[in-house]
Amino acid sequence: MLKTNNLKVTSITPIIAPAELRQVFPVSERNREFICRSREEINNIIHRRDRRLMVVVGPCSIHDPGAAIDYAERLAELSDKVSDQLLLIMRVYFEKPRTTVGWKGLINDPDMNGTHLISKGLGIARSLLLRITGLEVPVANEMLDPITPEYVAEMISWGAIGARTTESQTHREMASGLSFAVGFKNGTDGNLQIAIDAMKAAMHPHSFLGINSEGRTSIIRTTGNPDLHIVLRGGAQKANYYPEDILATEEALRSNGLFPTIMVDCSHGNSGKDYRKQPEVLDSVITQIEKGNSSISGVMIESYLEEGNQKIQSDIMQMKYGVSITDACINWETTERILLDAHKKLATCRKS
């Protein structure tokens, strides 16, 4: 028989169903209560019912669960000191979009060696999310693969749609059914309209193909997601966090019938891809809030235990502990210093 299908596919391997993985790593009632409370706090900040600043902070990507817990424990301690002005949310990204090729994240390749043991990666991810939420640290995650949310979304408090996928119909549909707030990044070229169109689309109901808890292909029907906002991450040619950029974004959102609520990504195009400039971006944002801006509801910072980044080694035991293997990050000491400083400035200006 002449074959016409899967001519370029080498194998198809079934993986564990979402319902089965949930039995292995169940969410406790205490964790559920914390996740619901965190989502409500985030929604209140996005809609400006709560004037605190939401801070999504953490490594560019997760590759070492031990180092991630180390970071989460430090973040939990810092959160206690700043929670009256800042809501700290840990950036726990398991999937990485690649411009061409490269390591696609812990879920896709948990052993970082090209074996792509995805069931193992899903188990590690879910176990790690349970431990982080158990520390009462809210979790932020980039929603990349449309299948993955069925495995982990119940433990996520805030989600991002990245610059490379904001224009994707699949990701707009997915966002319309997520149970938490979602931030859409502007395009890699700095285009705001892509993110604005995405928000408008994701607010509406959709029907699309997905999977259910048993892993069966299903029709997913959604209500639309009202808890959406834009994330300014700069573009290839210029940053977009300056006062005139924020004002232009507010006007663009209003003219499209959207509530002006804005998160500023201190990394990527806004830092000129220099991780050491992130504190400078944060300082500008805090200054704008001090001067009366009310539309900036959040910031994003790429931060890890140690600064910089490193390449994946064939012998992973030779890799440095707490150093990113994707984008370079500021270290913990810098993170703590700039967030304590931001807290102090916001507390002072809001008292006056």
Residue frames as qw, qx, qy, qz and C-alpha x, y, z in Angstrom:
[[0.000, 0.888, 0.459, 0.000, 0.00, 0.00, 0.00],
 [0.385, 0.493, -0.025, 0.780, 1.29, 3.42, -0.95],
 [0.396, -0.568, -0.489, 0.531, 1.77, 5.49, 2.20],
 [0.162, 0.695, 0.235, 0.660, 0.57, 9.12, 2.19],
 [0.448, -0.841, -0.058, -0.299, 0.62, 10.03, 5.90],
 [0.657, -0.705, 0.251, 0.092, 3.38, 10.67, 8.50],
 [0.828, 0.476, -0.092, 0.281, 6.09, 10.52, 5.85],
 [0.312, 0.626, -0.382, 0.603, 8.34, 12.78, 7.91],
 [0.624, -0.597, 0.253, -0.435, 7.39, 11.42, 11.35],
 [0.349, 0.396, -0.837, 0.144, 9.83, 8.99, 12.99],
 [0.285, -0.214, -0.896, 0.265, 7.65, 7.97, 15.94],
 [0.438, -0.517, -0.116, -0.726, 4.43, 8.71, 17.84],
 [0.379, -0.024, -0.818, 0.431, 4.62, 7.90, 21.56],
 [0.452, -0.711, -0.415, -0.343, 1.56, 8.14, 23.84],
 [0.189, 0.316, -0.541, 0.756, 2.12, 10.02, 27.09],
 [0.129, -0.344, -0.795, 0.484, 0.42, 10.08, 30.48],
 [0.097, -0.703, -0.528, -0.466, -3.07, 11.64, 30.51],
 [0.060, -0.535, 0.231, -0.810, -3.65, 14.83, 32.54],
 [0.750, -0.479, -0.049, -0.453, -6.08, 13.07, 34.91],
 [0.929, -0.092, -0.275, 0.228, -3.51, 10.36, 35.63],
 [0.461, 0.350, -0.316, 0.752, -0.76, 12.89, 36.35],
 [0.349, -0.578, 0.103, -0.731, -3.09, 14.72, 38.74],
 [0.897, -0.378, -0.177, -0.146, -3.52, 11.51, 40.71],
 [0.792, 0.074, -0.284, 0.535, 0.24, 11.24, 41.09],
 [0.294, 0.014, -0.231, 0.927, 0.62, 14.92, 42.06],
 [0.153, -0.746, -0.625, -0.173, -2.70, 16.09, 43.59],
 [0.060, 0.484, -0.129, 0.864, -3.28, 19.70, 44.65],
 [0.241, -0.324, -0.762, 0.507, -4.14, 20.07, 48.33],
 [0.083, -0.840, -0.522, -0.120, -7.11, 22.11, 49.47],
 [0.385, -0.745, -0.034, 0.543, -4.72, 24.55, 51.15],
 [0.355, -0.159, 0.482, 0.785, -2.87, 25.09, 47.88],
 [0.122, 0.571, 0.677, 0.447, -6.15, 25.57, 46.01],
 [0.209, -0.888, -0.367, 0.182, -7.23, 28.26, 48.44],
 [0.385, -0.589, 0.200, 0.681, -3.90, 30.04, 48.03],
 [0.310, 0.120, 0.628, 0.704, -4.04, 29.87, 44.21],
 [0.009, 0.747, 0.615, 0.252, -7.59, 31.26, 44.15],
 [0.301, -0.859, -0.178, 0.373, -6.60, 34.05, 46.51],
 [0.414, -0.368, 0.376, 0.743, -3.53, 34.91, 44.41],
 [0.235, 0.387, 0.666, 0.593, -5.56, 35.02, 41.19],
 [0.106, -0.868, -0.484, -0.034, -8.07, 37.35, 42.82],
 [0.376, -0.736, 0.043, 0.562, -5.30, 39.66, 44.04],
 [0.373, -0.089, 0.542, 0.748, -3.75, 39.75, 40.56],
 [0.117, 0.618, 0.660, 0.412, -7.12, 40.51, 38.95],
 [0.224, -0.894, -0.321, 0.217, -7.69, 43.34, 41.41],
 [0.385, -0.549, 0.259, 0.695, -4.30, 44.83, 40.53],
 [0.312, 0.179, 0.655, 0.664, -4.87, 44.51, 36.78],
 [0.034, -0.725, -0.585, -0.362, -8.25, 46.21, 37.03],
 [0.187, 0.405, -0.229, 0.865, -6.68, 48.82, 39.38],
 [0.627, -0.655, -0.271, -0.324, -8.97, 48.02, 42.31],
 [0.775, -0.531, 0.039, 0.340, -5.71, 47.31, 44.16],
 [0.268, 0.945, -0.185, 0.018, -2.97, 49.92, 43.61],
 [0.648, -0.516, 0.500, 0.252, -0.07, 47.64, 44.44],
 [0.401, 0.649, -0.544, -0.351, 2.46, 46.80, 41.75],
 [0.979, 0.022, 0.194, -0.062, 2.52, 43.23, 40.45],
 [0.020, 0.748, -0.641, -0.172, 6.09, 41.95, 40.01],
 [0.986, 0.158, 0.026, -0.036, 6.68, 38.83, 37.90],
 [0.006, 0.815, -0.576, 0.055, 10.24, 37.93, 38.79],
 [0.854, -0.217, 0.472, -0.003, 12.41, 34.86, 38.35],
 [0.422, -0.309, 0.679, 0.515, 14.64, 32.95, 35.95],
 [0.377, 0.356, -0.459, -0.721, 14.24, 33.14, 32.20],
 [0.805, 0.013, -0.481, -0.346, 13.52, 29.41, 32.29],
 [0.704, -0.485, 0.452, -0.254, 13.51, 26.58, 34.82],
 [0.702, 0.396, -0.588, -0.071, 16.07, 23.81, 34.32],
 [0.375, 0.137, -0.797, 0.454, 17.09, 22.85, 37.87],
 [0.530, -0.630, -0.473, -0.314, 14.19, 22.16, 40.28],
 [0.654, -0.412, -0.380, 0.508, 16.49, 22.40, 43.31],
 [0.281, -0.014, -0.002, 0.960, 17.70, 25.89, 42.39],
 [0.250, -0.479, -0.436, -0.720, 14.11, 26.91, 41.60],
 [0.611, -0.628, -0.483, 0.009, 12.99, 25.96, 45.13],
 [0.539, -0.252, -0.201, 0.778, 15.98, 27.81, 46.57],
 [0.056, 0.216, 0.213, 0.951, 14.86, 30.90, 44.66],
 [0.430, -0.559, -0.524, -0.478, 11.20, 30.45, 45.67],
 [0.615, -0.526, -0.469, 0.354, 12.13, 30.24, 49.36],
 [0.343, -0.157, -0.068, 0.924, 14.06, 33.51, 49.11],
 [0.133, -0.336, -0.395, -0.844, 11.18, 35.12, 47.23],
 [0.513, -0.602, -0.597, -0.133, 8.70, 34.02, 49.89],
 [0.525, -0.461, -0.331, 0.635, 10.82, 35.68, 52.58],
 [0.175, -0.014, 0.152, 0.973, 11.18, 38.89, 50.57],
 [0.233, -0.494, -0.604, -0.580, 7.46, 38.94, 49.81],
 [0.469, -0.637, -0.561, 0.243, 6.67, 39.21, 53.52],
 [0.376, -0.395, -0.108, 0.831, 8.70, 42.44, 53.64],
 [0.009, -0.138, 0.325, 0.936, 7.16, 44.18, 50.62],
 [0.063, 0.401, 0.892, 0.200, 3.61, 42.80, 50.29],
 [0.074, 0.720, 0.451, -0.522, 1.90, 46.07, 51.22],
 [0.199, 0.727, -0.209, -0.622, 3.24, 47.67, 48.01],
 [0.324, 0.449, -0.732, -0.398, 4.37, 44.78, 45.77],
 [0.914, 0.001, 0.298, -0.275, 2.76, 41.46, 44.89],
 [0.029, -0.569, 0.779, 0.261, 5.65, 39.15, 44.05],
 [0.920, 0.240, 0.163, -0.263, 4.93, 36.34, 41.57],
 [0.476, -0.456, 0.666, 0.348, 7.61, 33.83, 40.63],
 [0.580, 0.567, -0.388, -0.437, 8.40, 33.42, 36.96],
 [0.594, -0.195, 0.780, -0.009, 8.29, 29.62, 36.48],
 [0.615, 0.567, -0.254, -0.486, 8.68, 29.07, 32.74],
 [0.728, -0.153, 0.666, 0.045, 8.85, 25.45, 31.57],
 [0.682, 0.488, 0.476, 0.263, 8.58, 26.03, 27.82],
 [0.198, -0.630, 0.215, 0.719, 10.78, 28.24, 25.66],
 [0.667, 0.716, 0.195, -0.068, 9.96, 29.50, 22.16],
 [0.591, -0.329, 0.402, 0.617, 13.02, 29.41, 19.92],
 [0.299, 0.715, -0.198, -0.600, 13.77, 31.77, 17.04],
 [0.546, 0.417, -0.659, -0.306, 15.28, 28.82, 15.16],
 [0.843, -0.145, -0.518, -0.003, 16.30, 25.77, 17.22],
 [0.063, 0.477, -0.606, 0.634, 17.57, 25.09, 20.72],
 [0.145, -0.168, -0.892, 0.394, 16.52, 23.69, 24.10],
 [0.301, -0.452, -0.472, -0.694, 12.73, 24.00, 24.32],
 [0.457, -0.521, 0.240, -0.680, 12.38, 23.87, 28.08],
 [0.260, -0.298, 0.846, -0.357, 12.11, 21.50, 31.02],
 [0.770, 0.202, 0.411, -0.444, 8.85, 19.88, 29.92],
 [0.755, 0.578, -0.219, -0.220, 10.11, 19.12, 26.42],
 [0.753, 0.358, -0.468, 0.294, 13.60, 17.95, 27.40],
 [0.602, -0.784, 0.035, -0.148, 14.02, 17.65, 31.18],
 [0.854, -0.316, 0.174, 0.375, 17.44, 15.96, 30.96],
 [0.097, 0.905, -0.227, -0.346, 18.78, 18.62, 28.55],
 [0.379, -0.389, 0.762, 0.351, 20.29, 15.97, 26.30],
 [0.389, 0.279, -0.550, -0.684, 17.88, 15.64, 23.39],
 [0.004, -0.097, -0.994, 0.043, 16.01, 12.62, 24.79],
 [0.392, -0.172, -0.225, -0.875, 12.72, 14.60, 25.04],
 [0.256, -0.263, -0.911, 0.189, 11.17, 12.59, 27.87],
 [0.226, -0.408, -0.155, -0.871, 8.03, 14.73, 27.94],
 [0.699, -0.517, -0.452, -0.201, 6.06, 12.61, 30.43],
 [0.662, -0.252, -0.362, 0.606, 9.00, 12.95, 32.83],
 [0.183, 0.203, -0.013, 0.962, 9.13, 16.68, 32.19],
 [0.439, -0.526, -0.335, -0.647, 5.42, 17.08, 32.91],
 [0.752, -0.470, -0.448, 0.118, 5.84, 15.20, 36.19],
 [0.527, -0.104, -0.242, 0.808, 8.79, 17.33, 37.27],
 [0.036, -0.353, -0.143, -0.924, 6.92, 20.51, 36.35],
 [0.574, -0.564, -0.387, -0.449, 3.79, 19.57, 38.25],
 [0.742, -0.380, -0.408, 0.372, 5.76, 18.46, 41.30],
 [0.393, 0.047, -0.134, 0.909, 7.69, 21.73, 41.30],
 [0.236, -0.475, -0.240, -0.813, 4.53, 23.82, 41.02],
 [0.694, -0.556, -0.445, -0.111, 3.08, 22.01, 44.05],
 [0.665, -0.276, -0.307, 0.622, 6.19, 22.80, 46.09],
 [0.198, 0.198, 0.024, 0.960, 6.29, 26.47, 45.06],
 [0.416, -0.530, -0.300, -0.675, 2.59, 27.09, 45.75],
 [0.738, -0.453, -0.476, 0.154, 3.08, 25.23, 49.03],
 [0.472, -0.134, -0.227, 0.841, 5.50, 28.04, 49.96],
 [0.097, 0.845, 0.448, -0.275, 2.64, 30.46, 49.16],
 [0.139, -0.455, 0.381, 0.793, 4.49, 31.96, 46.22],
 [0.669, 0.590, 0.256, -0.372, 2.18, 32.66, 43.24],
 [0.589, -0.091, 0.639, 0.486, 3.33, 31.18, 39.93],
 [0.436, 0.713, -0.121, -0.535, 3.64, 32.88, 36.53],
 [0.629, -0.025, 0.717, 0.298, 4.02, 30.77, 33.41],
 [0.268, 0.422, -0.424, -0.755, 4.33, 31.39, 29.68],
 [0.751, 0.276, 0.535, -0.271, 1.59, 29.53, 27.83],
 [0.069, 0.520, -0.644, -0.556, 3.28, 28.09, 24.77],
 [0.148, -0.028, -0.940, -0.308, 2.06, 24.59, 23.88],
 [0.542, -0.224, -0.103, -0.803, -1.77, 24.51, 23.81],
 [0.774, -0.173, -0.600, -0.101, -1.81, 20.96, 25.24],
 [0.411, 0.155, -0.632, 0.638, 0.26, 21.73, 28.36],
 [0.311, -0.347, 0.231, -0.854, -2.34, 23.77, 30.31],
 [0.828, -0.252, -0.313, -0.390, -4.47, 20.68, 30.90],
 [0.787, -0.027, -0.509, 0.348, -1.54, 19.29, 32.91],
 [0.482, -0.101, -0.384, 0.782, -0.47, 22.32, 34.96],
 [0.031, -0.518, -0.196, -0.832, -2.86, 25.28, 34.60],
 [0.570, -0.679, -0.431, -0.172, -4.74, 24.64, 37.84],
 [0.671, -0.507, -0.189, 0.507, -1.63, 25.77, 39.78],
 [0.403, 0.222, 0.161, 0.873, -0.85, 28.90, 37.76],
 [0.077, -0.701, -0.451, 0.547, -1.85, 32.38, 38.98],
 [0.253, 0.821, -0.088, -0.505, -0.79, 34.48, 35.97],
 [0.775, 0.181, 0.503, 0.336, 0.04, 33.60, 32.39],
 [0.029, 0.675, -0.303, -0.672, 1.94, 35.25, 29.55],
 [0.786, 0.508, 0.328, 0.124, 1.56, 34.94, 25.82],
 [0.543, -0.414, 0.273, 0.678, 4.95, 35.71, 24.32],
 [0.173, 0.660, -0.213, -0.700, 5.89, 38.13, 21.57],
 [0.046, 0.237, -0.839, -0.487, 6.31, 35.32, 19.04],
 [0.041, -0.309, -0.946, -0.090, 2.86, 33.83, 19.75],
 [0.170, 0.418, 0.391, -0.802, 0.67, 36.86, 20.51],
 [0.406, 0.341, -0.336, -0.778, -0.43, 36.98, 16.87],
 [0.144, 0.030, -0.973, -0.177, -1.31, 33.25, 16.86],
 [0.624, -0.269, -0.269, -0.682, -5.00, 32.40, 16.68],
 [0.734, -0.160, -0.653, 0.091, -4.33, 29.20, 18.64],
 [0.386, -0.069, -0.542, 0.743, -2.90, 31.15, 21.59],
 [0.279, -0.170, 0.035, -0.944, -5.65, 33.75, 21.54],
 [0.730, -0.246, -0.462, -0.439, -8.23, 30.95, 21.67],
 [0.652, -0.125, -0.650, 0.370, -6.36, 29.23, 24.48],
 [0.137, 0.075, -0.382, 0.911, -6.16, 32.47, 26.50],
 [0.464, -0.284, -0.215, -0.811, -9.93, 32.90, 26.16],
 [0.819, -0.317, -0.409, -0.248, -10.45, 29.82, 28.31],
 [0.508, 0.158, -0.623, 0.574, -7.68, 30.11, 30.90],
 [0.501, -0.696, -0.515, 0.003, -8.79, 30.46, 34.52],
 [0.501, -0.588, -0.107, 0.626, -6.33, 33.23, 35.35],
 [0.174, 0.918, -0.047, -0.354, -5.17, 36.63, 34.12],
 [0.795, 0.201, 0.336, 0.464, -3.09, 36.73, 30.96],
 [0.055, -0.812, 0.171, 0.555, -0.61, 39.31, 29.67],
 [0.775, 0.525, 0.266, 0.228, -0.03, 39.63, 25.93],
 [0.457, -0.489, 0.237, 0.704, 3.39, 40.94, 24.88],
 [0.424, 0.794, -0.104, -0.423, 3.79, 43.39, 22.04],
 [0.907, 0.409, -0.007, 0.102, 5.43, 42.01, 18.89],
 [0.772, -0.251, 0.109, 0.573, 9.19, 41.55, 18.60],
 [0.384, 0.420, 0.235, 0.788, 9.24, 44.59, 16.29],
 [0.060, -0.131, -0.358, 0.922, 7.52, 46.69, 18.96],
 [0.314, -0.289, -0.529, -0.734, 4.07, 46.54, 17.32],
 [0.263, -0.009, 0.627, -0.733, 1.35, 47.22, 19.92],
 [0.654, 0.117, -0.146, -0.733, -1.63, 46.49, 17.70],
 [0.560, 0.114, -0.816, -0.093, -0.78, 42.78, 17.63],
 [0.163, -0.085, -0.815, 0.549, -1.21, 42.58, 21.41],
 [0.369, 0.159, 0.241, -0.883, -4.31, 44.79, 21.38],
 [0.660, 0.131, -0.477, -0.566, -5.95, 42.61, 18.72],
 [0.448, 0.036, -0.880, 0.151, -5.03, 39.53, 20.75],
 [0.076, 0.103, 0.653, -0.747, -6.68, 40.94, 23.88],
 [0.544, 0.175, -0.018, -0.821, -9.85, 41.79, 21.99],
 [0.646, 0.129, -0.674, -0.335, -9.96, 38.30, 20.49],
 [0.363, 0.015, -0.869, 0.336, -9.29, 36.51, 23.79],
 [0.269, 0.033, 0.456, -0.848, -12.10, 38.38, 25.54],
 [0.692, 0.134, -0.196, -0.681, -14.61, 36.65, 23.27],
 [0.827, -0.086, 0.525, -0.185, -15.90, 33.05, 23.41],
 [0.345, 0.529, -0.682, -0.368, -14.24, 30.50, 21.11],
 [0.942, -0.021, 0.291, -0.165, -14.58, 26.87, 20.07],
 [0.359, 0.702, -0.610, -0.087, -11.45, 24.95, 19.09],
 [0.911, 0.027, -0.411, 0.030, -9.68, 21.60, 19.25],
 [0.140, -0.671, 0.607, -0.401, -7.89, 20.59, 22.43],
 [0.499, -0.010, -0.862, 0.088, -7.66, 17.68, 24.88],
 [0.639, -0.622, -0.102, -0.440, -9.72, 16.75, 27.93],
 [0.477, -0.660, 0.529, -0.240, -8.50, 15.32, 31.25],
 [0.903, -0.035, 0.428, 0.007, -8.32, 11.85, 29.78],
 [0.308, -0.436, 0.585, 0.611, -6.11, 13.09, 26.95],
 [0.471, 0.468, 0.717, 0.214, -8.79, 12.64, 24.29],
 [0.115, 0.093, 0.318, 0.936, -9.05, 15.14, 21.46],
 [0.010, 0.646, 0.706, -0.289, -12.06, 17.33, 22.24],
 [0.101, 0.694, 0.281, 0.655, -13.95, 20.45, 21.25],
 [0.342, -0.335, -0.450, 0.754, -13.13, 23.16, 23.79],
 [0.022, -0.765, -0.402, -0.503, -15.74, 25.91, 24.18],
 [0.402, -0.146, -0.395, 0.813, -14.78, 28.99, 26.20],
 [0.061, -0.843, -0.495, 0.199, -16.53, 32.02, 27.70],
 [0.307, 0.777, -0.047, 0.547, -13.77, 34.54, 26.93],
 [0.640, -0.309, -0.371, 0.598, -11.29, 35.95, 29.43],
 [0.021, -0.953, -0.193, -0.233, -11.92, 39.46, 30.85],
 [0.563, -0.777, 0.169, 0.224, -8.68, 39.53, 32.86],
 [0.782, 0.339, 0.184, 0.490, -6.22, 40.55, 30.18],
 [0.135, -0.929, 0.087, 0.332, -3.55, 43.21, 29.82],
 [0.669, 0.695, -0.184, 0.188, -0.67, 44.28, 27.61],
 [0.740, -0.508, 0.161, 0.410, 3.02, 43.66, 28.37],
 [0.360, 0.910, -0.207, -0.010, 5.47, 46.19, 26.93],
 [0.871, -0.280, 0.245, 0.320, 8.73, 44.38, 26.18],
 [0.087, -0.701, 0.405, 0.581, 10.29, 46.84, 23.75],
 [0.828, 0.538, 0.104, -0.119, 11.13, 46.10, 20.13],
 [0.858, 0.149, 0.120, 0.476, 14.08, 45.33, 17.92],
 [0.394, 0.592, 0.043, 0.702, 14.85, 49.01, 17.39],
 [0.070, -0.492, 0.266, -0.826, 13.78, 50.77, 20.62],
 [0.107, -0.203, -0.831, 0.506, 12.51, 50.45, 24.16],
 [0.268, -0.502, -0.453, -0.686, 8.90, 51.33, 25.01],
 [0.499, -0.516, -0.621, 0.314, 8.84, 51.98, 28.76],
 [0.215, 0.021, -0.128, 0.968, 9.41, 55.76, 28.71],
 [0.215, 0.435, 0.506, -0.714, 6.59, 58.13, 29.79],
 [0.415, 0.402, -0.282, -0.766, 5.71, 58.96, 26.18],
 [0.318, 0.078, -0.905, -0.271, 5.48, 55.24, 25.38],
 [0.001, -0.297, -0.859, 0.418, 3.23, 54.57, 28.35],
 [0.310, 0.461, 0.204, -0.806, 0.99, 57.48, 27.35],
 [0.411, 0.308, -0.579, -0.633, 0.80, 56.24, 23.75],
 [0.215, -0.066, -0.974, -0.016, -0.09, 52.75, 25.00],
 [0.154, 0.380, 0.653, -0.636, -2.84, 54.13, 27.25],
 [0.398, 0.452, -0.089, -0.793, -4.32, 56.02, 24.31],
 [0.360, 0.206, -0.803, -0.428, -4.10, 52.97, 22.02],
 [0.074, -0.193, -0.950, 0.234, -5.86, 50.78, 24.59],
 [0.248, 0.458, 0.457, -0.721, -8.63, 53.31, 25.19],
 [0.392, 0.416, -0.333, -0.750, -9.18, 53.89, 21.48],
 [0.404, 0.080, -0.865, -0.286, -9.72, 50.15, 21.11],
 [0.698, -0.431, -0.201, -0.535, -12.21, 50.02, 23.96],
 [0.794, -0.099, -0.530, 0.282, -9.77, 48.40, 26.40],
 [0.516, -0.855, -0.050, 0.028, -9.02, 49.35, 30.00],
 [0.409, 0.754, -0.410, 0.310, -5.55, 50.96, 30.26],
 [0.746, -0.584, 0.318, -0.034, -3.57, 48.57, 32.44],
 [0.608, 0.687, -0.388, 0.087, 0.06, 47.96, 31.53],
 [0.839, -0.441, 0.202, 0.247, 2.91, 45.68, 32.57],
 [0.301, 0.857, -0.416, -0.052, 6.48, 46.69, 31.68],
 [0.968, -0.017, -0.016, 0.250, 8.98, 43.94, 30.92],
 [0.256, -0.898, 0.289, 0.211, 12.32, 45.24, 32.21],
 [0.584, -0.271, 0.660, 0.388, 14.21, 42.75, 30.05],
 [0.609, 0.480, 0.573, 0.266, 14.26, 41.93, 26.31],
 [0.391, 0.629, 0.250, 0.624, 13.96, 44.98, 24.05],
 [0.277, -0.931, -0.114, -0.209, 13.52, 47.35, 26.99],
 [0.616, -0.688, 0.278, 0.264, 16.96, 46.51, 28.35],
 [0.412, 0.749, -0.470, -0.221, 18.56, 46.24, 24.93],
 [0.952, 0.050, -0.303, 0.009, 19.07, 42.56, 25.80],
 [0.345, 0.415, -0.593, 0.597, 21.54, 43.62, 28.51],
 [0.598, -0.510, -0.618, 0.024, 20.34, 42.07, 31.79],
 [0.449, -0.220, -0.363, 0.786, 22.34, 44.60, 33.81],
 [0.067, -0.177, -0.134, -0.973, 20.06, 47.42, 32.57],
 [0.375, -0.510, -0.742, -0.221, 16.92, 45.94, 34.12],
 [0.338, -0.537, -0.490, 0.598, 17.28, 47.95, 37.37],
 [0.070, -0.164, 0.159, 0.971, 17.41, 51.12, 35.25],
 [0.291, -0.306, -0.644, -0.637, 14.10, 50.22, 33.57],
 [0.435, -0.548, -0.699, 0.149, 12.48, 49.41, 36.91],
 [0.277, -0.386, -0.269, 0.838, 13.67, 52.71, 38.36],
 [0.100, -0.047, -0.356, -0.928, 12.05, 54.60, 35.46],
 [0.405, -0.434, -0.722, -0.355, 8.76, 52.76, 36.01],
 [0.430, -0.532, -0.578, 0.444, 8.77, 53.51, 39.76],
 [0.156, -0.222, -0.023, 0.962, 9.52, 57.18, 39.04],
 [0.238, -0.233, -0.534, -0.777, 6.53, 57.35, 36.69],
 [0.473, -0.540, -0.695, -0.045, 4.29, 55.88, 39.40],
 [0.378, -0.410, -0.371, 0.743, 5.70, 58.36, 41.92],
 [0.006, -0.113, 0.177, 0.978, 4.74, 61.15, 39.52],
 [0.508, 0.234, 0.308, -0.770, 1.14, 59.97, 39.39],
 [0.450, 0.173, -0.718, -0.502, 0.89, 57.31, 36.70],
 [0.631, -0.098, 0.554, -0.534, -1.99, 54.93, 37.50],
 [0.847, 0.342, -0.180, -0.366, -2.01, 52.66, 34.45],
 [0.422, 0.451, -0.776, 0.128, 1.22, 50.75, 35.19],
 [0.832, -0.378, 0.061, -0.401, 0.02, 47.69, 37.09],
 [0.939, -0.237, 0.217, 0.121, 3.02, 45.40, 36.79],
 [0.181, 0.783, -0.574, -0.154, 6.64, 44.77, 35.89],
 [0.998, 0.045, -0.003, 0.046, 8.58, 41.71, 34.81],
 [0.088, -0.824, 0.559, -0.004, 12.20, 41.02, 35.75],
 [0.913, 0.191, -0.356, 0.060, 14.52, 38.18, 34.71],
 [0.246, -0.716, 0.535, -0.374, 16.38, 37.20, 37.86],
 [0.899, -0.049, -0.436, 0.013, 18.08, 34.12, 39.27],
 [0.760, -0.598, -0.059, 0.248, 20.40, 33.12, 42.09],
 [0.519, -0.397, 0.308, 0.692, 23.53, 34.11, 40.17],
 [0.322, 0.751, -0.049, -0.574, 23.94, 36.64, 37.35],
 [0.130, 0.494, -0.699, -0.500, 24.47, 36.02, 33.66],
 [0.919, 0.173, 0.067, -0.347, 23.86, 32.79, 31.79],
 [0.329, -0.454, 0.806, 0.188, 25.66, 29.64, 30.71],
 [0.597, 0.271, -0.579, -0.485, 25.55, 27.04, 27.95],
 [0.938, -0.177, 0.142, -0.261, 24.23, 23.53, 28.48],
 [0.032, -0.601, 0.797, 0.053, 27.11, 21.12, 29.10],
 [0.705, 0.089, -0.662, -0.240, 27.18, 17.47, 28.06],
 [0.493, -0.191, -0.732, 0.429, 28.08, 16.74, 31.70],
 [0.269, -0.780, -0.277, -0.493, 25.39, 18.66, 33.57],
 [0.713, -0.579, -0.236, 0.316, 27.32, 18.19, 36.82],
 [0.541, -0.010, 0.053, 0.839, 29.82, 20.71, 35.43],
 [0.004, 0.687, 0.356, 0.634, 27.17, 23.42, 35.12],
 [0.091, 0.183, -0.429, 0.880, 27.06, 26.33, 37.56],
 [0.142, -0.519, -0.808, 0.241, 24.34, 26.27, 40.20],
 [0.003, 0.776, 0.426, -0.466, 21.63, 28.94, 39.94],
 [0.041, -0.454, 0.375, 0.807, 22.76, 30.34, 36.57],
 [0.679, 0.512, 0.198, -0.487, 20.32, 30.63, 33.67],
 [0.526, -0.059, 0.721, 0.448, 20.77, 28.47, 30.57],
 [0.362, 0.708, 0.515, 0.321, 18.66, 30.79, 28.39],
 [0.138, 0.851, 0.025, 0.506, 18.54, 34.60, 28.75],
 [0.429, 0.147, -0.511, 0.730, 20.97, 36.22, 31.18],
 [0.451, -0.761, -0.441, -0.153, 19.53, 37.30, 34.55],
 [0.079, -0.709, 0.401, -0.575, 20.42, 39.65, 37.39],
 [0.425, 0.035, -0.845, 0.322, 21.47, 37.89, 40.60],
 [0.438, -0.632, -0.639, 0.029, 19.50, 37.51, 43.81],
 [0.389, -0.425, -0.273, 0.770, 21.36, 40.26, 45.69],
 [0.010, 0.009, 0.285, 0.959, 20.53, 42.78, 42.96],
 [0.335, -0.451, -0.696, -0.446, 16.93, 41.56, 42.82],
 [0.454, -0.594, -0.579, 0.326, 16.44, 41.96, 46.55],
 [0.287, -0.312, -0.095, 0.901, 18.05, 45.41, 46.55],
 [0.087, -0.109, -0.393, -0.909, 15.99, 46.87, 43.70],
 [0.405, -0.507, -0.686, -0.330, 12.70, 45.45, 45.01],
 [0.437, -0.556, -0.485, 0.515, 13.31, 46.72, 48.53],
 [0.171, -0.196, 0.083, 0.962, 14.18, 50.11, 47.03],
 [0.219, -0.305, -0.582, -0.721, 11.01, 50.08, 44.89],
 [0.444, -0.573, -0.687, 0.053, 8.97, 49.19, 47.96],
 [0.356, -0.447, -0.305, 0.762, 10.45, 52.05, 49.95],
 [0.026, -0.035, 0.278, 0.960, 9.79, 54.60, 47.18],
 [0.331, -0.405, -0.663, -0.535, 6.20, 53.46, 46.63],
 [0.451, -0.566, -0.629, 0.286, 5.45, 53.41, 50.35],
 [0.265, -0.347, -0.144, 0.888, 6.82, 56.95, 50.70],
 [0.092, -0.055, -0.386, -0.916, 4.98, 58.43, 47.72],
 [0.395, -0.440, -0.706, -0.390, 1.66, 56.83, 48.67],
 [0.390, -0.517, -0.569, 0.507, 1.84, 58.19, 52.18],
 [0.145, -0.252, -0.007, 0.957, 2.21, 61.77, 50.94]]
